[in-house]
Amino acid sequence: MTFKKYLSVIFLFVLFIPFIDKVFNISDTVFKYKNNEKRTLGKMPDVDINYLDGFPKLYEQYVNDHFMLRSFLIDQYNNMCVKLFKQSPVPNKAYIGIDDWLYLNNYEYNISHKVELSEQQLKNFVEELKRRRDFLKQQNCSLYVYIVPPKIKVYPEYGGRRVPNEPDQGASLEAYAKKNSDLPITYLLPTFLNKKKEGTPLLYYKTDNHWSNYGGFIAYAKIVADLKKDFPMLKSLTFNDLLVKDDTADGGNTAQMMGVESYFKEYHHRLEVKKRQSTEVERKGYSFVGDFDKNEFEKQYNHENKALPSVLFIRDSFGGALIPYLSESFSHSTFIFDVWRYQSNEEIILSEKPSAVVYIIYEPLLLNLLDHSKKALIKNHRR
């Protein structure tokens, strides 16, 4: 009888453990594991007696996102997948290649399903970019477009999977534009492959989908070399202007996506400008959309040499590595991260009055330019 009494007490105590943990936050104090999920966890829904239909689903989502030891258990699962089975815990998002090279799956879909640009899509791209170029000409401004290849195209040998030569959406658009227009569209893959043959430091990180600090400088050198044809007075940094710092840190964004950034280490070959002549200045407060860091959306730099041309960069996350170098080559540099939409941003152009506008576009997201341009045109037409 005594045993049953104790068993009942233990059973009741176990039932109340989640409640006790919620009140005193014991599990988060003892097991300090951060959440690596790139999403907002469910919040405790408000109770409204007049609108109860949606409450059960919202509450279930909240419980699923906050149950006791959730972060600890997810961390153990991630480590077991990677360390024991050498498999990605998020195979639909990323995978582990050879020698601990990590790759995203967003481009894998394109190449496995042969998502090539149709003739109509290529025509639409050229027409849209011509429209933007013509608008810029009215402002005495030049247009340049650079397409960034994904890591798997630069380092296919570590992917552990067969990477077909086609489709190269960037190469297709560049070739079509050269044949049917005079638009300055440049696919950066040949630049990287040629530099790779020289036995240079890594152009892309092993545990991140972005190009490395060194790869960013190679892209910078290509962009400035192209723009100097139209703006000979441009200042161009060389390796003699840079200070090299090598170190090792935790893994990059792909390792973070897997929740094992402390397991995968990343070697960094950092290049820093020895003597900077540009300084970051106050943002002008351009409006932006979406749940995004406004400090990343807009960055402004002034150079000591006011005789240099000015520039506006419509960038994505790859553009971040270019900012320390590009800001040293122009009298005034504006960097706009418009959340991978690559819109024309005409209001910003009219405000900045740059000498040149440069688009830096990630190849797997190339179609975003057409999608958001179409939506913007429809919106403006309805005004």
Backbone hydrogen bonds, N-H to C=O, Kabsch-Sander energy under -0.5 kcal/mol:
donor,donor_aa,acceptor,acceptor_aa,energy
5,K,1,M,-1.9
6,Y,2,T,-2.5
7,L,3,F,-2.6
8,S,4,K,-2.3
9,V,5,K,-2.1
10,I,6,Y,-2.8
11,F,7,L,-2.4
12,L,8,S,-2.4
13,F,9,V,-2.4
14,V,10,I,-2.5
15,L,11,F,-1.9
16,F,12,L,-1.5
17,I,13,F,-0.7
17,I,14,V,-0.9
20,I,16,F,-2.7
21,D,17,I,-3.0
22,K,18,P,-2.1
23,V,19,F,-1.9
24,F,20,I,-2.7
25,N,21,D,-2.0
29,T,25,N,-1.1
30,V,26,I,-2.5
31,F,27,S,-2.9
32,K,30,V,-0.8
33,Y,31,F,-1.5
36,N,34,K,-0.6
39,R,37,E,-1.6
41,L,39,R,-0.5
48,D,46,D,-0.7
49,I,47,V,-0.5
51,Y,48,D,-2.0
55,F,52,L,-0.7
58,L,54,G,-1.9
59,Y,55,F,-2.9
60,E,56,P,-2.3
61,Q,57,K,-2.1
62,Y,58,L,-2.0
63,V,59,Y,-2.6
64,N,60,E,-2.6
65,D,61,Q,-1.6
66,H,62,Y,-0.8
66,H,63,V,-0.8
67,F,63,V,-0.8
70,R,67,F,-1.7
73,L,69,L,-2.8
74,I,70,R,-2.5
75,D,71,S,-2.3
76,Q,72,F,-2.2
77,Y,73,L,-2.2
78,N,74,I,-2.6
79,N,75,D,-2.3
80,M,76,Q,-2.1
81,C,77,Y,-2.4
82,V,78,N,-2.1
83,K,79,N,-2.7
84,L,79,N,-0.6
84,L,80,M,-1.5
85,F,80,M,-1.2
85,F,81,C,-0.5
86,K,82,V,-0.8
87,Q,81,C,-2.6
93,K,90,V,-2.2
94,A,90,V,-2.4
95,Y,103,Y,-2.5
97,G,95,Y,-0.5
97,G,101,W,-4.0
98,I,158,Y,-3.0
100,D,97,G,-0.6
101,W,98,I,-1.2
102,L,206,K,-3.0
103,Y,95,Y,-2.4
105,N,93,K,-2.6
109,Y,105,N,-1.6
110,N,106,N,-0.7
111,I,107,Y,-2.1
112,S,108,E,-2.3
113,H,109,Y,-2.1
115,V,110,N,-2.8
116,E,114,K,-1.8
122,L,118,S,-2.6
123,K,119,E,-2.2
124,N,120,Q,-2.5
125,F,121,Q,-2.5
126,V,122,L,-2.2
127,E,123,K,-2.5
128,E,124,N,-2.6
129,L,125,F,-2.7
130,K,126,V,-2.3
131,R,127,E,-2.1
132,R,128,E,-2.0
133,R,129,L,-2.6
134,D,130,K,-2.8
135,F,131,R,-1.9
136,L,132,R,-2.3
137,K,133,R,-2.5
138,Q,134,D,-1.4
139,Q,135,F,-0.5
139,Q,136,L,-1.2
140,N,137,K,-1.8
141,C,136,L,-2.0
142,S,355,S,-1.8
144,Y,357,V,-1.9
145,V,184,P,-2.3
146,Y,359,Y,-2.9
147,I,186,T,-2.8
148,V,146,Y,-0.5
148,V,361,I,-3.6
153,K,150,P,-1.5
154,V,150,P,-0.8
154,V,151,K,-0.8
155,Y,151,K,-3.1
158,Y,155,Y,-1.0
159,G,156,P,-1.4
169,Q,167,P,-0.7
172,S,168,D,-2.7
173,L,169,Q,-2.3
174,E,170,G,-2.4
175,A,171,A,-2.5
176,Y,172,S,-2.4
177,A,173,L,-2.5
178,K,174,E,-2.0
179,K,175,A,-1.8
180,N,176,Y,-2.2
181,S,177,A,-1.6
185,I,183,L,-1.7
186,T,145,V,-2.7
186,T,184,P,-0.5
188,L,147,I,-2.4
188,L,186,T,-0.6
192,F,188,L,-1.9
193,L,189,L,-2.7
194,N,190,P,-2.4
195,K,191,T,-1.7
196,K,192,F,-2.6
197,K,193,L,-1.4
198,E,195,K,-1.2
199,G,196,K,-1.7
200,T,195,K,-0.7
205,Y,210,H,-2.0
212,S,203,L,-2.3
216,G,212,S,-2.7
217,F,213,N,-1.5
218,I,214,Y,-2.0
219,A,215,G,-2.1
220,Y,216,G,-2.4
221,A,217,F,-2.7
222,K,218,I,-1.8
223,I,219,A,-2.4
224,V,220,Y,-2.8
225,A,221,A,-2.1
226,D,222,K,-1.9
227,L,223,I,-2.4
228,K,224,V,-2.1
229,K,226,D,-1.1
230,D,227,L,-1.1
231,F,227,L,-2.4
234,L,231,F,-2.1
235,K,329,S,-0.8
241,D,238,T,-1.8
242,L,239,F,-1.4
243,L,272,E,-3.6
245,K,270,R,-2.5
247,D,268,H,-1.9
249,A,266,E,-2.5
251,G,261,E,-2.9
251,G,264,F,-1.6
254,T,207,T,-1.1
255,A,207,T,-1.6
256,Q,252,G,-2.3
257,M,253,N,-2.0
258,M,254,T,-1.2
259,G,256,Q,-0.9
260,V,255,A,-2.3
263,Y,260,V,-1.2
264,F,260,V,-1.8
265,K,263,Y,-0.6
266,E,249,A,-3.1
268,H,247,D,-3.5
270,R,245,K,-2.7
270,R,268,H,-0.8
272,E,243,L,-2.8
272,E,270,R,-0.5
274,K,241,D,-2.7
276,R,274,K,-0.5
279,T,302,N,-2.3
281,V,300,Q,-2.6
292,F,290,G,-1.3
294,K,292,F,-0.6
296,E,293,D,-1.3
297,F,293,D,-1.5
298,E,294,K,-1.3
299,K,335,F,-1.8
300,Q,281,V,-0.6
301,Y,333,S,-2.3
302,N,279,T,-2.4
303,H,331,S,-3.0
304,E,277,Q,-1.7
306,K,304,E,-1.0
308,L,305,N,-1.1
311,V,332,H,-2.3
312,L,356,A,-2.3
313,F,334,T,-3.3
314,I,312,L,-0.6
314,I,358,V,-2.7
315,R,313,F,-0.8
315,R,336,I,-2.7
319,G,316,D,-1.2
320,G,317,S,-0.9
321,A,318,F,-0.9
322,L,319,G,-1.1
323,I,319,G,-1.0
323,I,320,G,-0.5
325,Y,322,L,-1.1
326,L,322,L,-3.1
327,S,323,I,-2.1
328,E,325,Y,-1.5
329,S,326,L,-1.9
331,S,309,P,-2.1
333,S,301,Y,-2.3
334,T,311,V,-2.1
335,F,299,K,-2.7
336,I,313,F,-3.2
336,I,334,T,-0.5
337,F,297,F,-2.4
337,F,335,F,-0.5
338,D,315,R,-0.8
338,D,336,I,-0.9
341,R,338,D,-1.0
349,I,345,N,-2.0
350,L,346,E,-2.6
351,S,347,E,-1.4
352,E,348,I,-2.9
353,K,349,I,-2.8
355,S,310,S,-1.1
356,A,310,S,-0.9
357,V,142,S,-3.0
358,V,312,L,-2.7
359,Y,144,Y,-2.7
360,I,314,I,-2.4
361,I,146,Y,-2.9
361,I,359,Y,-0.6
363,E,148,V,-3.0
365,L,362,Y,-1.9
366,L,363,E,-2.1
368,N,365,L,-1.6
369,L,366,L,-1.5
370,L,366,L,-0.5
371,D,367,L,-2.4
372,H,368,N,-2.7
373,S,369,L,-1.5
374,K,370,L,-2.3
375,K,371,D,-1.7
376,A,372,H,-2.2
377,L,373,S,-2.3
378,I,374,K,-2.1
379,K,375,K,-2.2
380,N,376,A,-2.6
381,H,377,L,-2.2
382,R,378,I,-1.4
383,R,379,K,-0.6
383,R,380,N,-0.7
